[in-house]
């Protein structure tokens, strides 16, 4: 017997409470290098495949928002330093 998932109403930007809960969870699970790697994967994936690779505008907005959130969490200078180590030709 399979469970059906409830449909969620996704709102961007999320409430401050929801954003805080998400950033707290991410911070406990991922280190800055992991956050940068995921951000680069998402952003470069969009550049390489084109945003049309996701045929749902709301989903595309969520992916972009999440990538930007990860970069914001790391901080501009640290993001640049880590990404330059990961992508030296960038």
C-alpha positions in Angstrom: 0.0 0.0 0.0 1.6 3.3 -1.1 1.2 6.5 0.8 0.1 9.5 -1.1 2.0 12.7 -0.3 0.0 15.8 0.6 0.3 18.6 -1.8 2.2 21.5 -0.4 1.5 25.2 -1.0 4.9 26.6 -1.8 5.3 30.3 -1.2 8.4 32.2 -2.1 9.8 34.0 -0.3 9.0 31.8 2.7 8.0 33.2 6.0 10.9 34.2 8.2 10.1 31.3 10.5 10.2 28.8 7.7 13.4 30.2 6.3 15.1 30.2 9.7 14.0 26.5 10.2 15.4 25.6 6.8 18.7 27.4 7.3 19.1 25.9 10.7 18.6 22.4 9.3 21.0 23.0 6.4 23.7 24.4 8.7 23.5 21.3 10.9 23.7 18.9 7.9 26.1 20.7 5.4 29.4 22.4 5.7 30.1 25.5 3.6 31.9 23.4 1.0 28.8 21.3 0.6 26.6 24.3 0.3 28.9 25.9 -2.4 29.0 22.6 -4.3 25.2 22.3 -4.4 24.9 25.9 -5.4 27.4 25.5 -8.2 25.7 22.3 -9.4 22.3 24.0 -9.5 23.5 27.2 -11.1 25.8 25.6 -13.7 23.1 23.1 -14.4 20.7 25.9 -15.3 23.3 27.6 -17.4 24.3 24.4 -19.3 20.8 23.0 -19.8 19.0 26.4 -19.9 16.2 27.2 -17.6 13.8 25.6 -20.0 15.0 22.2 -18.7 12.4 22.7 -15.9 9.1 23.2 -17.6 7.4 24.5 -14.4 8.1 28.1 -13.7 7.3 27.8 -10.0 9.8 24.9 -9.6 12.4 26.8 -11.5 12.0 29.7 -9.1 12.3 27.4 -6.1 15.6 26.0 -7.5 17.0 29.4 -8.1 15.9 30.6 -4.7 17.5 27.6 -3.0 20.8 28.1 -4.8 20.8 31.7 -3.8 20.0 30.8 -0.2 22.9 28.5 0.0 25.3 31.2 -1.4 23.8 33.7 1.1 24.4 31.3 4.0 28.0 30.9 3.2 28.7 34.6 2.7 30.1 36.3 -0.4 33.8 36.2 0.4 33.8 32.6 1.7 31.7 31.6 -1.3 34.2 33.1 -3.7 37.1 31.5 -1.9 35.6 28.0 -1.8 34.2 28.2 -5.4 37.6 29.3 -6.7 39.2 26.2 -5.1 36.5 24.0 -6.6 36.5 25.6 -10.0 39.9 27.1 -10.6 39.1 28.1 -14.1 36.0 30.0 -13.1 
